[in-house]
Amino acid sequence: MSGPAGAPGNGRAASRAARARERWGVHGRGQHERDNQAGPPAAADGGTGPGAAGHGPRRGGRRGEQLMVPRAQPDSYYGKPVLKVPVWRLRDVGGYLFMGGLAGASGVLAGCAQLAGHGRLARTAKVGAAGAIAVSGVALVADLGRPERFLNMLRMIKPSSPMSVGTWVITAFGGAAGAAAASAVTGRLPRAGAVATAGTTVLGPVVCTYTAALLCDTAVPAWHDAHREMPYLFAGSAAAAAGGLGMLAGPAGEAGPAVRFALLGAATEITAKSLLLRRLGDIAEPYQHGRPGRLMELAELLTSAGLAGAVLGGHSRVATRLAGAALLASSALTRLGIFEAGQVSAADPKYTVGPQRERLNRRRAEQQEAGVT
């Protein structure tokens, strides 16, 4: 039951209500309802502004109330990265990416040179493949921390895991590359060496490109969204490096197949990179700015220099070697630039939130067009 009008409780309530009205400009429920029924006030000059007659209730907000601030558009989680930046070290994983690609492409070049009758070039490619896959394995073990972790991955095979499949592939390729190189250097067991060379030729393309699948299988935006072009980019970069190695260390009279192999790889790399940058849009920014952008630009310059030296150098041994070295360096810088671009995109939340919002808006637009609410 309510007390008398002069009860202390009623006085305190009235005092609190008066203070609230004074503080917040609240004029009472009845006045608020009358304001809503009357609609927005007319413009002072009688024009056609938002408050002019005939424009109906104010838009936005609930119950016809006008929004005083724009709707929130969050682009981060309290200013912190949405994704955890990969803890992979540039020295280990970057070296693993480059050396693995060089090994796989050198295995393919060795098989092609062997079939074409260029025995000395094939031997150079075989030794290069064996040495590169060995360095790649060392870099992988260094990243894992302990050698037994690599051995533990061989306890089972998981076809849906790029890491599991890649572990078995580089193990098989390493054995074949070592046997092929040993046979080529010593001249013993030529038939076994030929079988091992065939193995490197078959497994080489997988070794070149599985690291691209490994990166794209993560949630890192610059890697994941580039899954269409990344395998071709890795394959082309690896072929350019293998051709460069053949031009640098191979015999002068048999550099022709290595030059053609490098030209094919460089053309594939340039095309895939251009398509990647064009399709990714804003997510491609890490590949074009900052330290990753500088690495990628320098790689493009070295690729152009290597191609020019390979085509215009003719029979000059010095020009051929310089062109091969430029292509090798270009491939290494490309892998390092891709690696660092992924880390930059993972650290900046806009590369995660922005594409998610775009996909959500696109899905809503498609649903509205289809009549689905």
C-alpha positions in Angstrom: 0.0 0.0 0.0 1.2 3.5 -0.7 1.8 5.9 2.2 0.5 9.4 2.7 1.6 12.1 0.4 4.0 13.6 2.9 5.6 10.3 3.8 9.5 10.4 3.9 9.8 7.7 1.3 7.6 9.5 -1.2 9.7 12.7 -0.6 12.9 11.0 -1.3 11.5 9.4 -4.5 10.3 12.7 -5.7 13.7 14.3 -5.0 15.5 11.6 -7.0 13.1 12.0 -9.9 13.6 15.8 -9.9 17.4 15.3 -9.9 17.1 12.8 -12.8 15.0 15.3 -14.8 17.5 18.0 -14.1 20.5 15.9 -15.1 19.2 14.1 -18.1 16.6 16.5 -19.4 13.8 14.0 -18.9 10.4 15.7 -19.1 8.3 12.8 -18.0 6.7 9.9 -19.7 3.7 11.8 -20.9 5.8 14.5 -22.6 7.9 11.8 -24.3 4.9 10.1 -25.7 3.4 13.5 -26.9 6.8 14.2 -28.6 6.6 10.8 -30.4 3.0 11.4 -31.5 3.8 14.9 -32.8 6.7 13.6 -34.8 10.0 15.5 -35.5 9.9 19.3 -35.2 9.7 21.4 -38.4 12.8 23.0 -39.8 13.4 26.5 -38.5 13.5 28.0 -42.0 10.5 26.1 -43.2 12.7 24.2 -45.7 12.8 20.6 -46.6 15.4 19.5 -43.9 15.0 16.4 -41.8 12.6 18.1 -39.5 10.4 19.6 -42.2 6.7 18.6 -42.3 5.9 15.8 -44.6 9.1 13.8 -44.1 7.5 11.4 -41.6 9.2 10.1 -38.5 12.9 10.1 -38.1 14.7 7.1 -39.4 17.1 4.8 -37.6 17.0 3.4 -34.1 14.0 1.9 -32.3 10.6 3.5 -32.2 11.5 6.2 -34.7 14.4 7.6 -32.7 17.3 9.2 -34.6 20.8 7.6 -34.2 23.1 10.1 -32.7 26.3 8.1 -33.4 27.1 5.8 -36.4 26.7 2.1 -35.9 29.8 0.4 -34.6 32.1 -1.1 -37.2 34.6 -3.1 -35.1 37.8 -4.0 -37.0 39.7 -5.7 -34.2 39.4 -7.3 -30.8 40.1 -4.4 -28.4 43.0 -3.4 -30.7 44.6 -6.8 -30.4 45.3 -9.4 -33.2 42.4 -11.7 -33.9 44.8 -14.5 -34.9 47.9 -15.7 -33.2 51.0 -14.8 -35.2 52.9 -18.0 -36.3 55.8 -18.7 -34.1 57.9 -20.1 -37.0 61.3 -18.6 -37.3 62.3 -17.0 -40.6 65.7 -18.7 -40.6 64.3 -22.2 -40.2 61.0 -22.1 -42.0 62.1 -19.7 -44.7 65.1 -21.9 -45.4 62.9 -25.0 -45.4 60.6 -23.4 -48.0 63.4 -22.4 -50.3 65.5 -25.4 -50.1 62.6 -27.8 -50.4 61.5 -26.1 -53.6 65.0 -26.1 -55.0 65.4 -29.8 -54.2 62.1 -30.8 -55.9 62.7 -28.8 -59.0 66.3 -30.0 -59.3 65.0 -33.5 -59.2 62.7 -32.8 -62.1 65.5 -31.1 -64.0 67.8 -34.1 -63.4 65.3 -36.5 -64.9 64.7 -34.3 -67.9 68.4 -33.8 -68.5 69.0 -37.5 -68.2 66.4 -38.3 -70.8 67.8 -35.6 -73.1 71.3 -37.0 -72.9 72.9 -34.2 -70.9 74.7 -36.4 -68.4 76.8 -33.7 -66.8 73.9 -31.3 -66.2 71.9 -34.2 -64.8 74.7 -35.0 -62.4 74.8 -31.4 -61.2 71.0 -31.4 -60.7 71.1 -34.6 -58.8 73.8 -33.4 -56.4 71.9 -30.2 -56.0 68.7 -32.0 -55.2 70.4 -34.2 -52.6 72.1 -31.3 -51.0 69.1 -29.1 -50.9 66.8 -31.7 -49.5 69.3 -32.4 -46.8 69.5 -28.7 -45.8 65.7 -28.5 -45.9 65.4 -31.4 -43.5 67.9 -29.9 -41.1 65.9 -26.6 -41.2 62.7 -28.5 -40.5 64.2 -30.4 -37.6 65.6 -27.1 -36.2 62.1 -25.6 -36.3 60.6 -28.7 -34.6 63.2 -28.4 -31.8 64.1 -32.1 -31.5 64.8 -34.7 -34.1 62.5 -37.3 -32.6 59.5 -35.0 -33.4 60.2 -35.5 -37.1 60.5 -39.3 -36.5 57.2 -39.3 -34.6 55.4 -37.8 -37.7 56.4 -41.0 -39.6 54.5 -43.2 -37.2 51.3 -42.6 -39.2 50.1 -41.0 -42.4 47.1 -38.6 -42.5 46.1 -37.8 -46.1 44.1 -34.8 -45.0 47.2 -33.2 -43.3 49.7 -31.4 -45.6 52.3 -31.8 -42.9 51.8 -35.5 -42.6 51.9 -36.1 -46.4 54.8 -33.7 -46.8 56.8 -35.5 -44.2 56.5 -38.8 -46.0 57.1 -37.2 -49.4 60.4 -35.5 -48.4 61.5 -38.7 -46.7 61.0 -40.7 -49.8 62.4 -38.0 -52.0 65.5 -37.6 -49.8 66.3 -41.3 -50.1 65.8 -41.3 -53.9 67.8 -38.0 -54.3 70.7 -39.4 -52.2 70.8 -42.6 -54.1 70.7 -40.9 -57.5 73.5 -38.4 -56.5 75.7 -41.2 -55.1 75.3 -43.3 -58.3 76.0 -40.3 -60.5 79.1 -39.2 -58.6 80.7 -42.7 -58.1 79.5 -44.2 -61.4 78.3 -47.3 -59.6 75.0 -49.1 -59.8 73.8 -47.1 -62.8 70.5 -49.0 -63.0 69.7 -48.3 -59.4 70.7 -44.7 -60.0 68.3 -44.5 -63.0 65.4 -45.8 -60.9 66.2 -43.3 -58.1 66.4 -40.5 -60.7 62.9 -41.5 -61.9 61.7 -41.4 -58.3 63.0 -37.8 -57.9 61.4 -36.8 -61.2 58.0 -38.1 -60.0 58.1 -36.8 -56.5 59.8 -33.5 -57.4 56.6 -31.6 -58.3 55.0 -32.6 -55.0 58.0 -31.5 -53.0 57.9 -28.2 -54.8 54.3 -27.4 -54.1 53.3 -29.1 -50.9 54.8 -26.3 -48.8 52.4 -24.0 -50.5 49.5 -26.2 -49.4 51.1 -26.2 -45.9 50.9 -22.4 -45.7 47.5 -22.1 -47.3 46.0 -24.6 -44.9 46.4 -22.1 -42.0 44.1 -19.3 -41.1 46.6 -16.6 -41.9 44.8 -14.3 -44.4 47.7 -13.6 -46.8 48.4 -17.3 -47.1 44.9 -18.9 -46.9 43.2 -16.5 -49.4 46.0 -17.1 -51.9 45.4 -20.9 -52.1 44.5 -20.8 -55.8 47.8 -19.2 -57.0 50.2 -20.2 -54.3 51.1 -23.7 -55.6 51.8 -22.3 -59.1 53.9 -19.5 -57.6 55.9 -22.0 -55.5 56.4 -24.3 -58.5 57.5 -21.5 -60.8 59.9 -20.0 -58.2 61.4 -23.5 -57.6 61.9 -24.2 -61.3 63.6 -20.8 -61.7 65.9 -21.6 -58.8 66.7 -25.1 -60.2 67.4 -23.7 -63.6 69.6 -21.0 -62.0 71.6 -23.6 -60.1 72.1 -25.5 -63.4 73.3 -22.3 -65.1 75.6 -21.5 -62.2 77.2 -24.8 -61.4 76.5 -26.9 -64.6 78.8 -27.3 -67.5 79.0 -24.5 -70.0 78.1 -26.6 -73.0 74.9 -28.0 -71.5 73.4 -24.9 -70.0 70.6 -24.8 -72.7 68.1 -27.1 -70.8 68.7 -25.3 -67.6 68.1 -21.9 -69.2 64.8 -23.1 -70.8 63.8 -24.6 -67.4 64.5 -21.3 -65.7 62.6 -19.3 -68.3 59.5 -21.5 -67.9 59.7 -21.3 -64.1 60.1 -17.5 -64.1 57.2 -17.0 -66.5 55.0 -19.2 -64.3 56.1 -17.3 -61.1 55.5 -13.9 -62.6 52.0 -14.8 -63.9 50.9 -16.5 -60.7 52.2 -13.5 -58.6 50.3 -11.0 -60.8 47.0 -13.0 -60.5 47.5 -13.4 -56.8 47.9 -9.6 -56.2 45.0 -8.8 -58.4 42.5 -11.2 -56.9 43.3 -10.7 -53.2 42.6 -6.9 -53.3 43.2 -5.4 -49.9 44.6 -8.6 -48.4 47.5 -8.3 -50.9 48.8 -5.2 -49.1 51.4 -7.1 -47.0 52.9 -8.4 -50.2 53.4 -4.9 -51.5 54.3 -2.7 -48.5 56.8 -2.8 -45.7 59.6 -5.3 -45.4 57.8 -8.1 -47.3 57.0 -5.7 -50.1 60.6 -4.7 -50.4 61.7 -8.3 -50.5 59.1 -9.1 -53.2 60.2 -6.1 -55.3 63.9 -7.0 -55.0 63.0 -10.5 -56.1 61.2 -9.2 -59.2 64.2 -7.1 -60.1 66.5 -10.1 -59.8 64.2 -12.2 -61.8 64.2 -9.7 -64.6 67.9 -9.4 -64.4 68.3 -13.2 -64.5 66.0 -13.5 -67.5 67.8 -10.8 -69.4 71.1 -12.4 -68.7 69.9 -15.9 -69.7 68.4 -14.6 -73.0 71.0 -12.0 -74.0 74.1 -13.6 -72.5 74.4 -16.0 -75.4 77.4 -18.3 -74.9 79.1 -16.1 -72.3 80.0 -18.2 -69.3 80.2 -15.2 -67.0 76.8 -13.9 -68.0 75.2 -17.3 -67.6 76.6 -17.8 -64.1 75.5 -14.3 -63.1 72.0 -14.9 -64.4 71.8 -18.2 -62.6 72.9 -16.6 -59.3 70.3 -13.8 -59.8 67.5 -16.4 -60.3 68.6 -18.3 -57.2 68.6 -15.2 -55.1 65.2 -14.1 -56.5 63.6 -17.4 -55.5 65.0 -17.2 -52.0 63.7 -13.6 -51.6 60.3 -14.6 -52.9 59.9 -17.3 -50.3 61.1 -15.0 -47.5 58.7 -12.3 -48.7 55.7 -14.6 -48.7 56.6 -15.9 -45.3 56.9 -12.4 -43.8 53.7 -11.2 -45.5 51.8 -13.9 -43.8 53.1 -12.9 -40.4 52.1 -9.2 -41.1 48.6 -10.2 -42.1 48.1 -12.3 -39.0 49.3 -9.5 -36.7 47.0 -6.9 -38.2 43.3 -7.6 -37.4 41.9 -5.7 -40.4 43.0 -8.4 -42.7 40.9 -10.9 -40.7 37.8 -8.8 -39.8 37.5 -6.9 -43.1 37.2 -10.0 -45.4 34.9 -11.7 -42.9 32.6 -8.6 -43.0 32.7 -8.5 -46.8 31.7 -12.2 -47.1 28.9 -11.6 -44.6 27.6 -8.6 -46.5 27.8 -10.5 -49.8 25.9 -13.5 -48.3 23.2 -11.2 -47.0 22.9 -9.5 -50.4 22.6 -12.9 -52.1 19.9 -14.0 -49.7 18.0 -10.8 -50.2 18.1 -11.3 -54.0 16.9 -14.8 -53.5 14.1 -13.7 -51.3 15.5 -15.3 -48.1 15.3 -13.3 -45.0 
